[in-house]
Amino acid sequence: MTEQSTVRSVTYDLLRTLNLTTVFGNPGSTEQPFLQDFPEDFTYVLALQEASVIAMADTFAQVTGRPALVNVHSSAGMGNAVGNLVAAYHGNTPLIITSGQQHRELVIGDPYLGNREATTLPKPWVKWSYEPARAEDVPEAFMRAYAEALQPPTGPVYLSIPMDDWKRPLSGFTRVRTVSDRVGPDTARLRTFADRISTSRNPALVFGPEVDRAGGWDAAVALAEKLRAAVYGAPLLDRASFPEDQRHPSTNLAVFGRAVALCCYQRILKLTM
């Protein structure tokens, strides 16, 4: 904690606690109070355009398995980021996206760099979108954003922060919470599904990206081998959940998306003949 404790210093302490010390961004003037005297123990990864910022942060979050912190400029920067934000949303990537807002007392005058309807702009491609009602609520907003991004189904969240909030005095923040990144299934329903699979004569498995996202790669292979089942991949996979070179007497990999494409192609041929 610094001698003159502010919203900014308290927020940085919280980010350290949450291990959010790498920031991906393309900032503007409304983000300067957050970046001023940037701490030496933090890393800022600068990109030339906000779409690239989202793409880099997406990769970082997918590889590390923890939320990535993103910093883009007001409404124009957030607008540039939306294209890749769609992909991050569908890929369940945990991102905490922040953008600046004009001084609170200036917003009433609709300034040029004011973020009009800031919380609406990134929707529907975020799980949660928020602008703190008070400067003192900024650390709490980051804590909730972290939890929202990480809890299943994981995904991006958005915070709009007025630029004058960072320098407001704040004594401290003590509501640091632990967050679970797993959801427990209903054991009775699992047993029902297991019984139905066990009694099936010619089962086929369809694995989506959630299998690998949950760390179930080896379990998926073991299940396929145990059932001696054909394995299909869900369409539009953002990550693979089963090895394409997996082979045993009754198991093969057939990508469902390719089968759909082939059916469509065959129907088009019939229509044009």
TIFIZA-196417 format. One record per residue: residue in one letter; z, y, x of N, C-alpha, C in turn. Coordinates in steps of 0.001 Angstrom, whole numbers, padded with zeros to 6 digits, always signed. Layout:
REM residues N
AZYXZYXZYX/...
***
This chain:
REM residues 273
M+000000-001181+000835+000000+000000+000000+000000+001242+000879/T-000833+002251+000590-000877+003479+001357+000286+004373+000962/E+000569+005422+001812+001679+006323+001540+001450+007072+000227/Q+000250+007591+000012-000087+008250-001235-000853+007248-002101/S-000105+006544-002892-000704+005470-003675-001543+006034-004820/T-002788+005543-004903-003716+005995-005932-004351+004794-006621/V-005109+005072-007669-005852+004004-008343-006734+003278-007336/R-007347+004035-006449-008239+003441-005448-007488+002509-004505/S-006365+002965-003933-005634+002142-002970-005044+000900-003637/V-004551+001056-004859-003997-000086-005577-005097-001093-005907/T-006274-000588-006294-007388-001482-006617-007848-002249-005381/Y-007936-001563-004239-008330-002260-003012-007307-003335-002625/D-006028-003057-002833-005012-004077-002557-005206-005287-003462/L-005519-005037-004721-005774-006141-005650-007001-006938-005225/L-008065-006239-004830-009284-006926-004398-009008-007805-003178/R-008157-007335-002282-007771-008166-001133-007063-009438-001596/T-006145-009266-002529-005394-010409-003043-006320-011439-003676/L-007369-010959-004352-008318-011844-005028-009438-012323-004096/N-009374-011937-002822-010389-012316-001836-011769-011778-002204/L-011792-010592-002792-013053-009915-003128-013304-008811-002107/T-013553-009200-000879-013696-008223+000199-015137-008040+000662/T-016077-008707-000003-017503-008507+000271-018133-007858-000951/V-018760-006700-000741-019345-005936-001838-020851-005824-001611/F-021625-006172-002621-023081-006036-002566-023463-004809-003396/G-024316-003944-002842-024574-002760-003641-025731-001881-003218/N-026024-000959-004106-026920+000168-003878-026317+001343-004639/P-025448+002120-003984-024648+003115-004697-025346+004460-004827/G-024758+005302-005668-025202+006683-005819-024000+007600-005774/S-024182+008835-006224-023128+009837-006088-021880+009499-006906/T-022040+008887-008074-020867+008589-008893-020050+007433-008340/E-020558+006737-007335-019813+005646-006705-019138+006080-005402/Q-019393+007318-004957-018871+007759-003667-017350+007745-003563/P-016613+008145-004608-015137+008106-004474-014598+006704-004208/F-015260+005682-004716-014846+004307-004446-015149+003920-003002/L-016256+004420-002457-016705+004004-001130-016179+004889-000009/Q-015621+006036-000338-015118+006950+000690-014022+006279+001509/D-014095+006426+002837-013137+005767+003735-013081+004267+003461/F-014244+003653+003426-014360+002229+003113-013522+001416+004106/P-012657+000516+003620-011737-000213+004512-012469-001069+005534/E-011897-001170+006722-012510-001940+007798-012506-003442+007518/D-011579-003903+006698-011520-005337+006417-012422-005751+005257/F-013198-004804+004728-014183-005092+003691-015584-005035+004296/T-016510-005753+003658-017904-005756+004086-018779-005262+002945/Y-019619-004266+003230-020547-003757+002217-021959-004176+002599/V-022601-004966+001738-023963-005448+001978-024910-004555+001182/L-025640-003713+001891-026503-002722+001250-027911-003266+001049/A-028468-003043-000152-029853-003400-000449-030588-002141-000902/L-031919-002192-000876-032716-001010-001193-032986-000849-002676/Q-032704-001881-003466-032932-001791-004909-031959-002730-005617/E-031550-002335-006823-030463-003040-007504-030807-004474-007894/A-032074-004753-008167-032453-006133-008469-032163-007044-007285/S-032436-006542-006066-032140-007308-004856-030636-007471-004668/V-029873-006453-005055-028407-006533-004967-027892-007707-005794/I-028363-007801-007042-027931-008879-007921-028334-010232-007349/A-029556-010318-006826-030049-011582-006275-029189-012051-005097/M-028832-011126-004203-028006-011497-003047-026604-011904-003485/A-026028-011130-004400-024691-011446-004887-024687-012770-005637/D-025754-013032-006380-025891-014296-007112-025829-015469-006136/T-026603-015393-005068-026616-016468-004070-025243-016643-003432/F-024614-015524-003092-023289-015565-002461-022280-016253-003372/A-022288-015902-004647-021340-016485-005601-021620-017967-005823/Q-022909-018332-005889-023259-019740-006095-022803-020592-004911/V-022956-020061-003703-022610-020830-002503-021099-020920-002312/T-020404-019791-002505-018965-019769-002252-018167-020339-003415/G-018738-020314-004617-018024-020792-005791-016979-019838-006312/R-017029-018588-005876-016077-017601-006367-016832-016323-006771/P-016222-015461-007568-016926-014255-008025-017362-013356-006873/A-018508-012715-007056-019005-011738-006097-018886-010350-006712/L-018514-009378-005889-018334-008001-006340-019608-007207-006082/V-020100-006524-007127-021360-005789-007062-021101-004326-007410/N-021783-003410-006689-021601-001978-006898-022974-001309-006994/V-023356-000884-008213-024656-000229-008406-024450+001151-009022/H-025512+001911-009053-025413+003309-009468-025595+003480-010963/S-024660+004095-011592-024702+004617-012952-025708+003901-013848/S-026364+004629-014744-027246+003994-015727-028580+003550-015125/A-029188+004375-014280-030486+004007-013691-030357+002773-012817/G-029319+002720-011996-029115+001567-011138-028820+000310-011929/M-028021+000459-012973-027723-000699-013808-028983-001180-014509/G-029829-000227-014912-031096-000597-015544-031979-001399-014611/N-032036-001002-013338-032827-001752-012362-032275-003150-012147/A-030967-003320-012326-030324-004601-012049-030494-005608-013180/V-030824-005137-014384-030787-006011-015557-031724-007203-015435/G-032905-007023-014829-033858-008124-014727-033252-009347-014084/N-032611-009171-012919-031985-010311-012248-030637-010664-012865/L-030061-009729-013620-028825-010036-014339-029081-011107-015400/V-030267-011100-015991-030625-012127-016976-030553-013507-016327/A-031111-013624-015128-031082-014909-014421-029658-015309-014073/A-028835-014346-013653-027448-014642-013307-026673-015101-014534/Y-026966-014510-015684-026288-014897-016925-026650-016337-017305/H-027943-016652-017254-028364-018010-017597-027886-019021-016565/G-027704-018573-015327-027220-019464-014275-025709-019546-014192/N-025015-018873-015125-023545-018892-015147-022945-018452-013819/T-023528-017417-013223-023039-016923-011940-021894-015931-012150/P-020736-016152-011536-019614-015227-011701-019787-013957-010863/L-020211-012895-011504-020391-011601-010844-019506-010555-011510/I-018912-009681-010711-018194-008513-011224-019025-007294-010842/I-019729-006747-011815-020655-005642-011563-019979-004336-011946/T-019949-003400-011013-019364-002092-011272-020423-001010-011107/S-020308+000021-011926-021137+001213-011736-020293+002432-012055/G-020682+003555-011478-019915+004776-011661-020233+005469-012977/Q-019316+006285-013398-019490+007157-014562-019118+008571-014124/Q-019668+009562-014766-019345+010945-014433-017865+011231-014664/H-017401+012392-014170-016031+012823-014422-015760+012784-015924/R-014570+012362-016266-014223+012230-017683-014409+013541-018449/E-014012+014651-017844-014098+015925-018569-015532+016434-018704/L-016471+015818-017967-017873+016250-018041-018687+015392-019004/V-018198+014211-019343-018978+013283-020166-019318+013897-021519/I-018432+014721-022064-018664+015344-023364-019917+016218-023353/G-020297+016728-022177-021487+017569-022069-022762+016805-021803/D-022705+015472-021824-023877+014618-021611-024594+014976-020309/P-023894+014895-019166-024507+015260-017884-025626+014313-017493/Y-026474+014759-016588-027639+013978-016178-027246+012611-015636/L-026199+012548-014821-025766+011277-014243-024701+010585-015082/G-024522+011061-016297-023608+010359-017187-024217+009039-017629/N-023385+008041-017742-023848+006711-018133-023714+006589-019651/R-024773+006894-020371-024727+006873-021829-024464+005454-022343/E-023490+005355-023229-023118+004064-023806-023061+002990-022710/A-022252+003290-021706-022211+002465-020494-021940+000990-020783/T-021039+000714-021691-020685-000687-021939-021760-001444-022722/T-022673-000694-023357-023744-001334-024122-024924-001695-023233/L-025165-000913-022201-026362-001064-021363-026574-002483-020827/P-025571-003144-020258-025833-004480-019691-025835-005612-020709/K-025479-005334-021943-025457-006393-022963-026868-006755-023365/P-027124-008003-023731-026183-009108-023944-026024-010019-022732/W-026313-009517-021536-026390-010385-020362-025113-010388-019540/V-023991-010034-020164-022688-010151-019513-021692-010752-020496/K-020671-011424-019979-019633-011999-020824-018703-010934-021385/W-018490-009874-020604-017540-008823-020979-018005-007521-020370/S-017942-006434-021142-018374-005122-020679-017316-004102-021072/Y-016855-003291-020086-015681-002453-020364-015673-001196-019504/E-015180-000106-020099-014871+001115-019367-013415+001452-019656/P-012557+001536-018643-011131+001760-018873-010868+003032-019681/A-009938+002924-020632-009573+004092-021445-008790+005116-020633/R-008068+004652-019616-007302+005522-018735-007577+005144-017287/A-007423+006118-016399-007594+005827-014978-006615+004755-014524/E-005415+004783-015081-004383+003831-014680-004736+002387-015040/D-005722+002214-015900-006104+000871-016334-007158+000226-015436/V-007637+000923-014417-008711+000391-013576-008310-000922-012890/P-007141-001009-012228-006780-002301-011616-006671-003430-012639/E-006075-003147-013802-005970-004166-014849-007350-004617-015295/A-008308-003676-015362-009672-004021-015743-010300-004956-014713/F-010055-004718-013436-010569-005610-012395-009932-006992-012495/M-008644-007049-012807-007972-008339-012937-008578-009136-014082/R-008801-008477-015211-009389-009190-016345-010838-009559-016046/A-011584-008667-015383-012970-008971-015042-013054-010212-014163/Y-012131-010331-013211-012100-011500-012337-011871-012774-013151/A-010902-012714-014068-010598-013882-014888-011760-014230-015807/E-012371-013222-016424-013490-013460-017335-014672-014075-016604/A-014957-013587-015398-016102-014093-014637-015905-015531-014204/L-014661-015905-013894-014389-017203-013293-014116-018297-014314/Q-013597-017936-015481-013266-018953-016473-014517-019507-017139/P-014579-020823-017363-015753-021442-017992-015961-020954-019420/P-017215-020746-019812-018394-020783-018948-018441-019547-018062/T-018576-019752-016763-018603-018641-015822-019808-017744-016082/G-019745-016513-015586-020861-015594-015794-020536-014184-015345/P-021517-013301-015395-021316-011916-014954-020528-011089-015967/V-019794-010115-015454-019074-009137-016273-019380-007751-015727/Y-019028-006729-016498-019414-005362-016117-018278-004375-016334/L-018078-003473-015353-017105-002398-015459-017774-001061-015163/S-017569-000093-016055-018000+001288-015825-016762+002102-015481/I-016784+002807-014343-015578+003485-013875-015867+004966-013605/P-015249+005895-014363-015420+007332-014109-015025+007674-012676/M-015807+008539-012054-015633+008787-010625-014329+009505-010293/D-013729+010206-011249-012485+010902-010954-011261+009997-011113/D-011462+008761-011601-010325+007850-011778-009722+007411-010449/W-010543+007288-009414-010096+006665-008172-008978+007434-007478/K-008953+008758-007624-007964+009557-006899-006690+009828-007699/R-006621+009306-008922-005428+009527-009735-004238+008754-009144/P-003047+009357-009138-001860+008660-008601-001521+007410-009418/L-001114+006371-008722-000694+005134-009386+000297+004432-008464/S+001456+004102-008988+002528+003581-008144+002256+002173-007634/G+001620+001336-008450+001368-000031-008005+000867-000895-009142/F+000592-002158-008805+000070-003095-009787+000654-004460-009477/T+001330-005053-010436+002036-006311-010180+001540-007471-011030/R+000551-007230-011916+000129-008277-012846-001027-009104-012281/V-000874-009585-011063-001877-010469-010467-001694-011859-011073/R-002758-012406-011642-002675-013683-012339-003486-014741-011621/T-003068-015975-011783-003902-017092-011338-004868-017434-012470/V-006015-017977-012108-007069-018250-013082-007552-019680-012919/S-007613-020416-014007-008153-021775-013974-009668-021725-014130/D-010373-022522-013313-011824-022585-013415-012288-023926-013992/R-011401-024600-014698-011748-025875-015311-011280-025899-016764/V-012036-026613-017598-011663-026834-018988-011504-028332-019190/G-010381-028766-019729-010124-030192-019925-010808-030710-021174/P-011548-031813-021093-012218-032380-022259-011239-033103-023172/D-011649-033340-024390-010881-034109-025359-011011-035588-024987/T-009917-036207-024578-009974-037584-024084-010418-038568-025174/A-010033-038315-026429-010430-039214-027513-011940-039193-027715/R-012526-037986-027667-013983-037887-027817-014693-038490-026613/L-014119-038318-025431-014710-038939-024243-014757-040447-024395/R-013691-041033-024921-013654-042472-025122-014715-042922-026107/T-014915-042130-027161-015948-042450-028154-017331-042451-027513/F-017615-041423-026720-018919-041357-026054-019074-042497-025048/A-018003-042798-024316-018069-043874-023324-018351-045214-023995/D-017723-045459-025152-017963-046710-025871-019404-046805-026350/R-019942-045690-026839-021331-045703-027329-022307-045944-026185/I-022034-045352-025033-022914-045554-023876-022816-047001-023390/S-021606-047522-023368-021403-048889-022867-022113-049928-023719/T-022228-049667-025022-022854-050638-025922-024345-050402-026112/S-024879-049355-025502-026314-049076-025644-027127-050058-024813/R-028334-050344-025276-029170-051337-024610-030049-050748-023507/N-030556-049564-023735-031466-048976-022759-031160-047482-022623/P-030011-047147-022040-029585-045742-022009-030422-044894-021061/A-030514-043629-021377-031136-042636-020500-030179-041455-020389/L-030094-040890-019220-029196-039774-018969-029989-038497-018733/V-029522-037384-019301-030113-036068-019060-029046-035213-018394/F-029275-034841-017137-028310-034046-016382-028783-032600-016284/G-027943-031688-016727-028229-030272-016596-027535-029684-015381/P-027729-028399-015114-027145-027769-013920-025628-027755-013928/E-025014-027885-015120-023559-027869-015205-022918-029018-014428/V-023657-030127-014286-023123-031275-013560-022841-030899-012112/D-023821-030305-011448-023620-029916-010056-022678-028736-009947/R-022753-027808-010911-021882-026632-010881-020408-027033-010936/A-020130-028151-011607-018758-028635-011713-018390-029614-010597/G-019294-029793-009628-019006-030707-008522-019178-032165-008885/G-020063-032437-009855-020205-033804-010335-021393-034569-009793/W-021977-034135-008669-023170-034783-008112-022929-036280-007856/D-021908-036605-007074-021642-038005-006734-021288-038823-007974/A-020545-038208-008890-020179-038916-010119-021409-039205-010968/A-022379-038282-010962-023614-038496-011720-024401-039676-011153/V-024484-039747-009835-025178-040862-009193-024477-042179-009513/A-023146-042180-009436-022387-043397-009711-022567-043852-011160/L-022586-042903-012096-022759-043256-013504-024145-043852-013746/A-025169-043229-013163-026529-043743-013341-026672-045152-012776/E-026081-045384-011623-026167-046710-011011-025389-047744-011826/K-024248-047360-012351-023436-048285-013138-024171-048696-014413/L-024842-047714-015061-025551-047981-016312-026960-048508-016080/R-027445-048366-014809-028826-048720-014487-029758-047994-015459/A-029489-046703-015584-030183-045890-016585-031225-044991-015941/A-032262-044693-016714-033217-043669-016298-032536-042309-016364/V-032899-041419-015455-032264-040106-015367-033314-039018-015540/Y-033014-038074-016406-033906-036943-016672-033181-035646-016342/G-033941-034682-015875-033380-033363-015632-033668-032454-016806/A-032703-031627-017176-032908-030672-018262-033976-029659-017850/P-034677-029060-018820-035708-028079-018481-035113-026809-017900/L-035883-026117-017076-035486-024833-016485-034168-024939-015723/L-034078-025944-014885-032868-026119-014078-032726-024982-013072/D-031556-024375-013003-031322-023392-011951-030697-024033-010718/R-030305-025303-010840-029877-026094-009683-030011-027569-010033/A-030267-028384-009008-030441-029819-009220-029086-030496-009340/S-029016-031540-010167-027771-032273-010355-027910-033760-010053/F-029092-034163-009537-029318-035579-009243-030395-035664-008170/P-030238-036557-007176-031233-036654-006096-032565-037220-006590/E-033639-036539-006297-034957-036991-006756-035428-038239-006031/D-034825-038549-004904-035231-039761-004167-034300-040939-004452/Q-033419-040788-005451-032507-041886-005784-033297-043059-006353/R-033097-044246-005824-033839-045419-006271-032933-046644-006360/H-033003-047366-007433-032498-048728-007525-033279-049394-008637/P-033148-050722-008865-034072-051449-009734-034365-050825-011078/S-033394-050201-011723-033654-049700-013069-033437-048207-013215/T-033278-047507-012106-033012-046065-012172-034143-045292-011515/N-034626-044312-012225-035620-043422-011651-035350-042022-012159/L-035903-041038-011475-035724-039655-011902-037012-039173-012535/A-036937-038742-013769-038082-038149-014452-037645-036801-014971/V-038254-035753-014504-037841-034404-014885-038342-034096-016284/F-037409-033819-017196-037743-033607-018598-038708-032434-018766/G-038515-031396-017963-039384-030232-018075-040836-030576-017809/R-041084-031489-016866-042459-031907-016577-043045-032674-017761/A-042215-033495-018402-042683-034250-019564-043063-033299-020701/V-042241-032271-020909-042551-031279-021947-043862-030567-021630/A-044032-030176-020364-045259-029497-019966-046485-030384-020186/L-046347-031689-019879-047460-032619-020060-047817-032748-021538/C-046814-032850-022398-047066-032941-023841-047787-031691-024348/C-047339-030525-023899-047983-029274-024308-049433-029233-023838/Y-049639-029673-022583-050990-029676-022033-051901-030587-022847/Q-051389-031765-023229-052177-032700-024016-052516-032126-025396/R-051573-031424-025993-051833-030825-027308-052870-029709-027208/I-052799-028940-026111-053790-027877-025912-055192-028479-025762/L-055275-029609-025016-056559-030270-024847-057150-030699-026183/K-056277-031236-027054-056737-031676-028365-057242-030492-029209/L-056549-029365-029091-056944-028197-029885-058252-027599-029403/T-058562-027758-028130-059780-027147-027591-060968-028081-027606/M-060750-029333-027962-061873-030290-027971-062670-030177-029261/
***
